[in-house]
Structure formats: structure tokens, C-alpha cells
Amino acid sequence: MTTGIAVPSSPDPLDGMAETFDRAAVAAVAQMTSGLSPATIAQAFSDWGLHLAISPGKRLQLGAKVARKYARLFDYMLRSLGDPEAEPAIRPLPQDHRFSDPAWQQPPFNLFAQGFLLNQQWWHAATTGIGGVTRHHEDMVTFAARQMLDTLAPTNFLATNPVLQRKIVETGGQCLVEGFRHLVEDMQHMVRGEPAVGTEDFRVGDNVAAARGKVVYRNQLIELIQYEPTTQTVRPEPILIVPAWIMKYYILDLSPGNSLVRWLTDQGYTVFMISWHNPGSADRDLDMEAYRRLGPMAALDAVTAITGAPSVHAVGYCLGGTLLSIAAAAMARDGDERLASITLLAAQTEFSEPGELGLFIDEAQLNMLENMMWSRGYLDSSQMGGAFQILKSNDLVWSRVLGTYLMGEREPMNDLMAWNADGTRMPYAMHSQYLRRLFLDDDLAEGKYKADGRTIALSAIRAPLFVVGTERDHVAPWHSVYKIHLLTGAEVTFVLTSGGHNAGIVSEPGHKGRRYHILTREHDGATYDAEDWLARATPEEGSWWTAWGAWLGQRSGDPVAPPPMGAPDKGYAVIADAPGRYVLEH
């Protein structure tokens, strides 16, 4: 006789074994492909190739383009024989400086350069505009074609590069000897796991990350640094900075002359900075919620307790800005009004257009990354750095090969380059959630993201926002950063500054060549698309820091006496001198 009660079956031991085998196999493939998914690449080229095969009109058009481009090249060759300064058949893109040396105008090198550029233009036409190909696959094929062409560029080979030939003649071949020495030196550093040559001149706590302060709080994920005041009085609202944890915090406290921290303290603010722990295998289960609770929320509690201030100016950079926006939305949901203002620096809150970084984000790619991280519990900085280098291979890979290893000219290390070589790791749980819930599913913008188990919405934020995008950002494209306008009705002052993701933010007053556009949308005011905004925004010369300083000043109270360093009676005793312990973790 049956009772009708289901008896739970015991777990099948083969399930766990099968999962382990699968994860290990995918992780092994990921190691061989540097984290790139062969399935994604195959799908992209199949999508492109099959749709091109059934598009006879497109193929006919491409064939005609080949004929026209050869005709243009032949016409240029004839004209340049009689006039070395003849109008070229094609000009490089504004950001492409590979052929700027006058030597490239001399035959036969002018033909090498012009042929390459025409070929590059044809391949762009061949990989775009094919009906039926998904946007993601089109982007991947276009990207792959560009990587192939950059590898085969005439600048990379002795026989086709007149600048390199001239250098060899001028140095009697010594440049090749020096280049080989640089190559051996760099390979030795890589094998030993040592930082890049020249980084030893930039010592954390000495000539970088050198602003004076104290560590006043520490938990398993952060140290909180309180910086010493440099003015007799300070504004009553302190500033809390939430940097990205993909790199060390001190990009915002580089050398004394370009330290954002020092500049803010000189403006009369009490500044606090989060310094993130560099996670290891034991931290594999730290997720986005842990980063929110142990990061900005724990720091905010400490800042308000130490200063006694009822409200704080919060600043988030890159991933730190995304996390700050999540924390701010959760606070708004819960009626927590401790944020006087929110500043987001090159930080995305909407991920439908993440730029070329999105090439590495799809279901198959995430499966590869998750299994890479599963085996060790984290993603190493070298793997992330490799992806960023691929995105700008022309500037970060091939120009280095040419300049350092062929021409023997090692670029002098500077503070920003040294900081960029001081990478960190990303814990398995957090990075998997970040990529899947934000990049892949766009949960934050679509109102599906949960903090503390409950849904949050950026539309709940009412604190004024100061948002900065950078013109040449390949990590957080400014069009994507701009979309914060669509997600909240709060007052938004948006700035578009010259420079890239890092150099555009480290933009101290007096920095040569800096410029920006700025425009404020009032609370619940009209919103324009990004290009319309740019046409309406006011162009300014100089550093955006000064505009931000004026914006903060308008939202701050009259100066008062500085608060004490730490508050032992409230559980926030001084633990150590800045820069603390976590920033030194490798």
C-alpha cells in the first residue's frame, strides 16, 4: 500500500563528479585560450559566414569595392611618382598615428601604408552591414578582423617599416641589441612574477599614495583611511571615496602634484578613502552584497560616527561608482538620507552598451570565466589586464613591440603606468555576479537588482549627482555612463572630459591640454540623447576638478573646525598610518 508521500531521493554522487569534470575541462580550455570561448568565436564566424554566403548583393558590393580600392591605389601610385606630396587615396583615422612619420610618404613605403589602410577599410565593410547577423557576432568578427590586420600592419616588420630601417642605420644596429635586452629583461620579470621594469621607482607610501592620514577602520574587505586636514577649517560634510577594487585605490592619490585626495583636502574637505583587500582563494564566496555591506555601508557608518556629520559627499570611481549607485539606491529605498551628494567618475549604471568590453560578455564567455575562477577562487589581474590590452592592441601591444623591442626605446615609467601594473584579484562570487547580473542581464537598469534581499531602483535616488565620462574610455564608454540621465529624475550635472578611463580622471588643474564639456539637468528636467547633450553643453578649457569643486562648495555648509582623527570612544581608533596594510598586498 502506498502512502502518497514522496520520499526524497539521495543525491547521486555522479552529479558532483560530473560537474567537477566539466568545470575542470572548461577551465583547462580557458587556460589555453586566455579565457576566450571557442564556442562564441565559432558561433560569431558561422553567423557572419553563413549570412554572407546567402547575400549575393553584399558579395557583389564587396567585389566592386575591391576593384575600386585597387584603382584608387594605382591612381595614387601614378600621382605620387610625379608629386611626392600627392593627395593620398585614404587617410588614417584620427586616433591612428602609425604612419605619421614623413618617411611613410616616400616610395615604396607610401604604397605599403596606403594599401594597408584601404585593406583595413575593406575588411570593415566586409564584416558589417550583413543582414541577419546579430550585433554581438558582428562586433566580434569586426574586432577579430581588426586584430588580424593590426598584427600584419607594415609598421610591425623590418622590411616594410622605413622608420625602423632608419633607426637601425642611425644606431648601427644597436637598437636591435637594446631591444633584445629589453625583451629578455621583460621575460625574466614575467617568469618571476615581478612587476614591470621601472615600477620600483614608485613606492607606495613614499612617492605615490603618500597623502598623510590614518587607517581608522578595518574589516575583512576594507581599510578606511582618514586623511589629515591641510586647512585650518573644513566643510562640515566629509567626502567618502569608493574606488574600484579591480586596481589599487591610489590612482586617486598618485604623486603629490596630481593627487585628488590632496587637492580635496586643500579645498577644505575632510576626506576618507576605502582601500580594498586584495582577495585570495579564501575569499572566493565574497559576493556583491558583501562588497556593498562591508564596503561603502560600513565606511559610511564609520565616517558619520567619526565626524558627527549628518550627511556625506560620496564619490565612486569605475566599479566603485557602480557599487556606490547600488548602495545609494538601497539607502533611498530604506529612507537613509546620509548622502548629501553623489559623484560618479567613469562609472556605468546601465550596461546595454558597454563598448568593446562587451565582446567578452555572453553566456559562453561567462561560463569560461566562471570556471577559470572556480578552480582558484578568483580572477587574476594579469587575465583582466590581457583583455584590456587586446581592446587597444594597436596602442598597448604592437606599439610597445615596435618601440621597445625593435627600436630599443623603452618608454619611461610614470606614476600612472606604475599604478596600472599594481593589479588586484577579483573573487569568484563577486565577479561572476557582477558580470552576469549587471553586464549580461542589466538588472540594475531594468529594476531587477536586489540589495539585502529586496529590489532597488535608481529612480529612488534624490541626491544631486555629478557624473563624469571620458572621451576615449574603452572600459566605461561615455555614452553608457551618460545613461544615468534615463534612470533617475535627480539633478544631474554631467561632465565629458578629454582623456581616457584613467588619465581623464587624473586631471589636476594645470595639466596641459585638458578640456571638458558640462551641462546640468535640473531635478525632473528634460533629458537629451548623448549627442544632443554634447551639442548643448558648455565647452571649457582646463581641469574638470575646478568645476566639481565649485559644485561641491554650493552643496556644503560653512567651514568648521576639523574633526578628530578617528573616534576611539565609538570603536574607530587609529589602527595604522596611511596607506595601511591592504594596499601592499600582492
Secondary structure, 3 states (H helix, E strand, C coil): CCCCCCCCCCCCHHHHHHHHHHHHHHHHHHHHHCCCCHHHHHHHHHHHHHHHHCCHHHHHHHHHHHHHHHHHHHHHHHHHHHCCCCCCCCCCCCCCCCCCCHHHHCCCHHHHHHHHHHHHHHHHHHHCCCCCCCHHHHHHHHHHHHHHHHHCCHHHCHHHCHHHHHHHHHHCCHHHHHHHHHHHHHHHHHHHCCCCCCHHHCCECCCECCCCEEEEEECCCEEEEEECCCCCCECCCCEEEECCCCECHHHHHCCHHHCHHHHHHHCCCCEEEEEECCCCHHHCCCCHHHHHHHHHHHHHHHHHHHHCCCCEEEEEECHHHHHHHHHHHHHHHCCCCCEEEEEEECCCCCCCCCHHHHHHCCHHHHHHHHHHHHHHCEECHHHHHHHHHHHCHHHHHHHHHHHHHHCCCCCCCCHHHHHHCCECCEEHHHHHHHHHHHHHCCCCCCCCCEECCEECCHHHCCCCEEEEEECCCCCCCHHHHHCHHHHCCCCEEEEEECCCCCCCCCCCCCCCCCEEEEEEECCCCCCCCHHHHHHHCEEEECCHHHHHHHHHHHCCCCCECCCCCCEHHHCECCCEECCCCHHHCC
